[in-house]
Amino acid sequence: MKMRALVAGELLAAAPGTGLPVEDPSTGLVIGEVPDLGIDVLDHAVAAAARAQPGWAADHASRRSVLRRVADVLESHAEELGALVCAETGKSALGGRMEAVKAAEHLRWMADVDLPHEQLVDDDTRTVLLEHRPIGVVAAILPWNAPLIMAAHKAGAALRTGNTLVLKPSPHTPLATLRLAELVADIVPAGVLNVVTGRDHLGPAMTGHPQVGMVAFTGSVRTGRAIMVNAAASLKRLTLELGGNDAAIVLADADPSVVGAQLFRSAFMNSGQVCQAIKRLYVAREVYDAVVAELVKAAEAARLGGPTEDGATFGPLTTAEQLAVVAELVEDARARGGQIRTGGAPADRAGHFYPPTVVTGLEDTARLVAEEQFGPALPVLVFDDVAEAVERANSTEFGLSASVWTSDPVHGAEVAEQLVAGSVWVNRHAGVEPHIPFGGMRQSGIGRESGLTGLLAYTETRTIEIPRS
């Protein structure tokens, strides 16, 4: 399949022999091709966005109605778009379709919510108003693990607040995003939404472009730091949703037979390729062995396979590079004396498969504990004191999310309040809802996605003073 980019209202196909290949991670075979655009096309897209922005910002009704119509498209084409997500990410059929449905849900919430317009002073001498104004042109760069959801977050927030957008999907997973752009090309005014694809050179060109006023990025801490440097010359506004090394703490009163399956899902959803997934699991000694046994049981029940394989419950990693990262971290854990309770090596089959792997017996200094693995390998660590567990959970440069598991939610909330993370749950872990902000503390990011907080990140605050006479 050959997908087209959307630039200044026109759909652009790759010239013969110049496209970028897209792989199916469950087979390793090429399944698609997208344009490899140059800087000249990027400049054209940014210029078109800059021209379209004043009119778009002034058209408040269209900013709502267009998002609703795009949500309609996502829902009516959920099967088609979901199948593309599956093909390029390796997700299950249900997971792919749910991306389209959830993306529509987020867009509808953004379309319906009212942006605040506050009156700060109203007396005999003056009125002072506080407004939230669009920034201008936004450059958005997406990760490969949830292409449609991430596109909805960034495109919805940028367009709802009156900005125009140049959006770049990951070269690993561009198909569903480009297909959505094709489907809405006649709905969104020309220049308001531009979707470009290309090699790594496009990212720095976007984040340093003089006509771009804001960069919205989801991805690694390393790339986030590079974007900050590149954007600093013109003091661009930033939202950076970066990596996490999420800790979960299982207290002594938790029931392993109840929490075991939930912990497994929270750590291994999408084969561990979720920024909010549990990456480190701290378990009270009293229930440690039983929790490990529950995790091993769930892992051994998983069946590797691609989206179209009957009986498959556990998909591949999306990229060969990430498979190599996971394999390296598990081998390092083995060398440090870690006990591989299940899994522990890439699957002997085509595609980027790594079975769910549970590792015990590690120190917190082991790379599998200290680094973000972003894959299906979970270190399970024991603790004897809750204060110790909290200290160890907080002893990281990250701060994306965390959770506490207990039969006493009141006590769980007391422990949760001590954890340094942008999102903390009791008796669940991970989840993105349109009305609830999420994002990271420390080096897990700047700003928030979703909720009114996420929308206002795409605006500048302005006050206007009007005299009475």
URQUI-V496632 format. One record per backbone hydrogen bond with DSSP energy under -1.0 kcal/mol. CO is the residue of the C=O (numbers start at 0). NH is the residue of the N-H. Records with the same first field share a line. If there is no record, write none. Layout:
CO: NH / NH
//
This chain:
0: 32
4: 11
5: 194
6: 9
9: 6
11: 4
14: 17
19: 33
21: 30 / 31
23: 26 / 27
24: 351
28: 23
31: 21
32: 2
33: 19
37: 41
38: 42
39: 43
40: 44
41: 45
42: 46
43: 47
44: 48
45: 49
46: 50
47: 51
48: 52
51: 55
52: 56
53: 57
57: 59
58: 62
60: 64
61: 65
63: 67
64: 68
65: 69
66: 70
67: 71
68: 72
69: 73
70: 74
71: 75
72: 76
74: 77
76: 80
77: 81
78: 82
79: 83
80: 84
81: 85
82: 86
83: 87
84: 88
85: 89
91: 95
92: 96
93: 97
94: 98
95: 99
96: 100
97: 101
98: 102
99: 103
100: 104
101: 105
102: 106
103: 107
104: 108
105: 109
106: 110
107: 111
108: 112
117: 129
120: 127
124: 467
125: 122
126: 465
127: 119 / 120
128: 463
129: 117
130: 461
132: 459
135: 163
136: 212 / 213
137: 165
138: 215
139: 167
140: 217
145: 149
146: 150
147: 151
148: 152
149: 153
150: 154
151: 155
152: 156
153: 157
154: 158
155: 159
156: 160
157: 162
158: 161
163: 137
164: 193
165: 139
166: 195
167: 141
173: 177
174: 178
175: 179
176: 180
177: 181
178: 182
179: 183
183: 186 / 187
188: 191
191: 164
193: 166
194: 5
196: 36
198: 201
200: 204
201: 205
202: 206
203: 207
208: 211
212: 236
213: 138
214: 238
215: 140
216: 240
219: 223
220: 224
221: 225
222: 226
223: 227
224: 228
225: 229
226: 230
230: 235
231: 234
236: 214
238: 216
239: 445
240: 218
245: 278 / 279
246: 402
247: 281
248: 404
249: 283
250: 253
254: 257 / 258
255: 259
258: 262
259: 263
260: 264
261: 265
262: 266
263: 267
264: 268
265: 277
267: 270
268: 271
269: 272
271: 273
273: 276
279: 247
280: 380
281: 249
282: 382
283: 286
286: 290
287: 291
288: 292
289: 293
290: 294
291: 295
292: 296
293: 297
294: 298
295: 299
296: 300
302: 312 / 313
305: 308
308: 311
313: 304
318: 322
319: 323
320: 324
321: 325
322: 326
323: 327
324: 328
325: 329
326: 330
327: 331
328: 332
329: 333
330: 334
331: 335
332: 337
333: 336
338: 340 / 359
341: 357
346: 348
351: 316
352: 346
356: 377
357: 340
358: 379
359: 338
362: 365
365: 368 / 369
366: 370
374: 376
375: 356
377: 358
378: 280
380: 282
382: 284
384: 388
385: 389
386: 390
387: 391
388: 392
389: 393
393: 395
396: 442
398: 421 / 440
399: 422
401: 424
402: 248
403: 426
404: 250
407: 411
408: 412
409: 413
410: 414
411: 415
412: 416
414: 417
415: 418
418: 420
422: 401
424: 403
432: 435
433: 450
437: 448
440: 443
443: 241
445: 239
448: 437
449: 453
450: 454
451: 455
454: 457
455: 458
459: 132
461: 130
463: 128
465: 126
//
